[in-house]
Amino acid sequence: MPSTDMITLTGVKKHFPIRGGVFKREIDRINVLNGIDLTLRHGKVTGLVGESGCGKSTLAKLIIKLMEPDSGTISFEGKTLAALKGKAKRDYFQQVQIIFQDPYSSLNPRLKVKHIIGEMLRIRGLDKATVIPRVLQMLADVGLSAESLEKYPHEFSGGQRQRIAIARALIVRPKLLIADEPVSALDLALQVKTLALLKELKEKYDLTILLISHDLKTVAEFCDTVVVMYLGKIVEMISGQTLFQNGLHPYLKILINSIPVRDPLLRDRDKQIVMGEIPDPAHIPPGCPFHPRCPARIEPCDRIEPKLGPATRDGHLVACHLF
């Protein structure tokens, strides 16, 4: 029976050197990812949430091989990425595609839509007679008309440009789609439509999706599993359906409490808020990395780093001494 694991990260670490002096030697390092263990399963949607700077986008760049990890391994369907060579490596780049946050800057303003979407097919050697029909079909799948072929990115709205970016990513029929804040640059109505489109395309193309977002409501509704990151570490993994009811880690609870409430009469004036700033990633505090800001810290928190372990029997994992 084939494995259900698509992407597996084991002990993945990534740092960026800080250089100084006349010879630009490394004098310190920014620790961005500090031992990530994560599995993305076939056909599932995994959400990745956390404050800016926690390592979400760096993790995505490692998966698509824009960067290489300093240690640890990343595997695709059981094969280590570091071992991929030649055709196997080219095939991997086809199987894993990404949608970026800003749909305008991610599209070449000098190219027409037919070239933007069809570029990958032409690189793989398909002729024009084959490429154009597939581009037209892809445009229809994302809700754009055939007239879009001859237009440039500046002639579209933000939501339409993001649809073009989605079409470009899916034209090569990938297995894994990484969506890095795909709706944050859009207004609320377009966010809803774009997420509904992604849901539809996931079923049609049997996609596995990694959704990176700051919006807890979005990931709770859209994702099967939600992964909460803090300072390069995974602090909780929980089902999207139970995110708001069963979240355990104090950091996740604070993120939930920080969601704005429109009605002032429904606001909880006594709810906990996160205190202070994120610690310097070049000098991560000992013990639990969240303990300097945690309102629920206890005696071992500043000395012993908690391990990510089971909180319940349904796959819910948490890294906290309280549990």
C-alpha positions in Angstrom: 0.0 0.0 0.0 1.5 3.4 -1.0 2.5 5.8 1.7 0.2 8.7 2.5 3.2 11.0 3.3 4.1 13.5 0.5 6.6 15.8 2.2 8.5 14.9 5.3 10.8 17.2 7.2 13.0 15.7 9.9 15.1 17.8 12.2 15.3 20.7 9.7 17.4 23.7 10.8 18.2 26.9 8.9 20.2 29.9 10.0 21.5 33.0 8.2 25.0 34.3 9.1 25.6 37.8 10.4 28.9 39.1 9.0 31.1 41.9 10.2 34.6 43.3 10.3 37.0 44.0 7.5 36.9 40.4 6.2 33.1 40.0 6.6 33.5 36.9 8.8 30.6 35.3 10.5 30.2 37.0 13.9 26.8 35.6 14.8 23.8 33.9 13.2 20.1 34.3 13.0 18.4 31.0 13.8 15.3 30.9 11.6 14.3 27.2 11.8 15.4 25.2 14.9 14.6 21.6 14.3 11.3 21.2 12.4 9.6 17.8 12.2 6.6 18.0 9.9 4.7 15.7 7.5 2.4 16.9 4.7 0.0 14.1 3.7 -1.5 13.4 0.3 -4.7 15.2 -0.4 -4.7 17.2 2.8 -4.5 20.9 3.5 -2.0 22.0 6.1 -2.1 25.5 7.5 1.0 27.2 8.8 0.4 30.1 11.2 2.5 32.4 13.5 3.8 35.9 13.8 6.0 37.5 11.1 9.6 36.2 11.4 8.7 32.8 12.9 10.1 31.0 9.8 7.0 30.1 7.8 8.2 31.5 4.4 11.7 30.1 5.0 10.2 26.6 5.5 8.3 27.0 2.2 11.4 28.1 0.4 13.3 25.0 1.7 10.5 22.7 0.4 10.7 24.2 -3.1 14.5 24.2 -3.0 15.0 27.9 -3.2 17.2 27.3 -0.2 19.0 24.3 1.3 18.7 23.3 5.0 21.8 23.5 7.2 20.9 20.2 8.8 18.1 17.7 8.8 16.4 16.1 5.8 13.4 16.9 3.5 11.9 14.0 1.6 9.3 13.9 -1.2 7.3 10.6 -1.4 10.1 8.8 0.4 13.0 10.3 -1.6 15.4 12.8 0.0 15.5 16.1 -1.9 19.3 16.3 -1.5 19.6 13.1 -3.6 17.5 14.3 -6.5 19.5 14.8 -9.7 18.8 15.4 -13.4 15.4 14.4 -14.5 14.2 13.5 -11.0 15.1 17.0 -9.9 13.3 18.6 -12.8 10.3 16.5 -12.2 10.2 17.6 -8.6 10.1 21.2 -9.6 7.1 20.4 -11.6 5.4 18.5 -8.8 5.7 21.3 -6.3 4.4 24.8 -7.2 4.0 28.0 -5.2 1.6 31.0 -5.2 3.0 34.2 -3.7 1.4 36.9 -1.6 1.5 39.8 -4.1 -0.1 38.7 -7.4 1.2 41.7 -9.2 4.9 41.5 -8.4 4.9 37.7 -9.0 3.8 38.2 -12.6 6.1 39.5 -15.4 4.5 42.8 -16.5 6.1 42.5 -20.0 4.5 39.2 -20.8 0.9 38.5 -22.0 -1.2 36.0 -20.0 -0.8 33.3 -22.6 3.0 33.4 -22.1 2.9 33.7 -18.3 0.7 30.6 -17.9 2.2 28.6 -20.7 5.9 29.3 -20.0 6.5 26.1 -18.0 4.9 24.0 -20.8 7.1 25.5 -23.4 10.2 25.0 -21.2 9.2 21.3 -21.1 9.2 21.2 -24.9 5.5 21.4 -25.8 4.6 23.2 -29.0 2.2 26.1 -29.4 -0.6 23.9 -30.8 -0.6 21.9 -27.5 0.1 24.8 -25.1 -2.6 27.3 -26.1 -5.6 24.8 -25.6 -4.2 23.8 -22.2 -3.8 27.5 -21.2 -7.4 28.2 -22.3 -8.7 25.3 -20.2 -6.7 26.5 -17.2 -8.1 30.0 -17.6 -11.7 28.5 -17.7 -10.9 26.5 -14.5 -10.0 29.7 -12.6 -12.9 31.7 -14.0 -11.3 33.9 -16.6 -12.4 34.3 -20.2 -10.5 33.4 -23.4 -10.0 37.1 -24.1 -7.5 37.2 -21.2 -4.9 35.5 -23.3 -3.7 38.6 -25.1 -3.8 40.9 -22.1 -1.0 42.0 -19.7 -1.1 41.8 -15.9 -1.8 45.5 -15.4 -5.1 45.1 -17.2 -6.6 42.9 -14.4 -7.8 43.5 -10.9 -5.9 42.1 -7.9 -8.2 39.1 -7.6 -7.9 38.3 -11.3 -4.1 38.5 -11.1 -4.1 36.0 -8.3 -6.2 33.7 -10.4 -3.6 34.0 -13.2 -0.9 33.1 -10.6 -3.0 30.1 -9.6 -3.4 29.1 -13.2 0.3 29.4 -13.8 1.0 27.1 -10.8 -1.5 24.4 -11.8 -0.8 24.3 -15.6 1.9 21.6 -15.0 -0.5 19.5 -12.8 1.5 19.6 -9.5 0.9 17.4 -6.6 1.8 20.0 -3.9 0.7 23.6 -4.0 2.2 26.0 -1.5 0.1 29.1 -1.0 2.1 31.8 0.8 -0.5 34.4 2.1 -2.5 34.0 -1.2 -5.4 36.3 -0.1 -3.8 38.8 2.3 -3.4 41.4 -0.5 -7.1 41.1 -1.5 -10.2 42.7 0.0 -12.6 40.5 2.0 -15.0 39.6 -0.8 -12.1 38.6 -3.1 -10.6 36.6 -0.2 -13.7 34.5 0.1 -13.9 33.9 -3.7 -10.3 33.0 -4.0 -10.4 30.5 -1.2 -13.6 29.0 -2.6 -11.7 28.6 -5.9 -8.8 26.9 -4.2 -11.1 24.5 -2.6 -12.7 23.7 -5.9 -9.4 23.2 -7.7 -8.0 21.1 -4.8 -10.8 18.5 -5.5 -10.5 18.7 -9.3 -6.7 18.3 -9.4 -6.3 16.1 -6.3 -4.0 18.7 -4.7 -2.1 18.6 -1.4 -1.9 22.2 -0.1 0.4 24.0 2.4 -1.4 27.3 3.3 0.7 30.0 5.0 -1.4 32.6 6.7 -1.8 35.0 9.6 -5.6 34.6 9.5 -6.7 31.9 12.0 -10.3 32.0 10.8 -9.1 31.2 7.3 -6.9 28.3 8.3 -9.5 26.9 10.7 -12.1 26.8 7.9 -9.8 25.7 5.1 -7.3 23.4 6.6 -7.4 19.8 7.8 -4.4 20.4 10.2 -3.1 23.7 11.6 0.6 24.0 12.5 1.5 26.8 14.9 5.1 28.1 14.8 6.9 30.4 17.2 10.6 31.5 16.7 11.5 28.7 14.4 9.8 25.9 16.4 6.4 24.1 16.0 4.6 24.7 19.3 1.2 23.0 18.4 -0.4 20.9 15.7 -4.2 20.7 15.8 -7.2 19.9 13.6 -8.6 22.9 11.9 -12.1 21.9 13.1 -11.1 22.1 16.7 -8.6 25.0 16.6 -10.7 27.5 18.5 -12.3 25.0 20.9 -9.3 22.8 21.8 -6.2 25.0 21.4 -3.9 24.4 24.3 -0.6 26.3 24.0 -0.7 29.7 25.6 0.7 31.3 22.4 -2.1 29.9 20.3 -4.7 31.1 22.9 -3.2 34.6 22.7 -3.4 34.5 18.9 -7.0 33.5 19.1 -7.7 36.3 21.7 -6.1 38.9 19.4 -8.7 38.4 16.6 -10.6 41.6 16.4 -14.2 41.6 17.5 -16.5 44.2 15.8 -19.1 44.5 18.5 -17.6 46.4 21.5 -20.2 44.8 23.8 -18.8 41.3 22.9 -15.2 42.2 23.6 -13.6 40.6 26.6 -11.6 43.3 28.4 -9.9 40.7 30.6 -8.6 38.5 27.8 -4.9 37.8 27.8 -2.6 39.5 25.3 1.0 38.7 24.4 3.5 40.9 26.2 6.7 42.3 24.8 8.5 41.7 21.5 9.7 38.5 19.9 13.2 37.7 21.2 16.2 38.3 19.0 16.4 35.2 16.8 20.2 35.4 17.1 19.9 34.9 20.8 17.0 32.6 21.5 16.3 32.3 25.3 16.9 29.0 27.0 14.1 26.7 27.8 10.8 27.3 26.1 11.4 30.1 23.5 8.0 31.6 24.4 8.5 31.8 28.2 9.7 35.5 28.4 6.3 36.5 27.0 4.1 33.7 28.4 1.5 34.7 31.0 1.2 31.0 32.1 4.9 30.2 32.6 5.9 27.9 35.4 9.2 27.0 37.0 10.8 24.7 34.4 9.9 26.9 31.4 13.1 29.1 31.6 15.4 26.0 31.9 13.9 23.1 30.0 12.7 23.2 26.4 9.4 21.3 26.1 9.1 18.7 23.4 6.3 18.4 20.9 4.2 15.5 22.1 0.6 14.2 22.1 -2.0 16.1 24.0 -4.9 13.9 22.9 -5.4 10.7 20.9 -6.6 12.4 17.7 -3.1 13.6 16.6 -3.2 16.8 18.6 0.4 17.7 19.5 1.6 20.5 21.8 5.0 21.6 23.1 4.3 23.0 26.6 5.2 22.0 30.2 1.6 22.7 31.2 0.4 19.7 29.2 
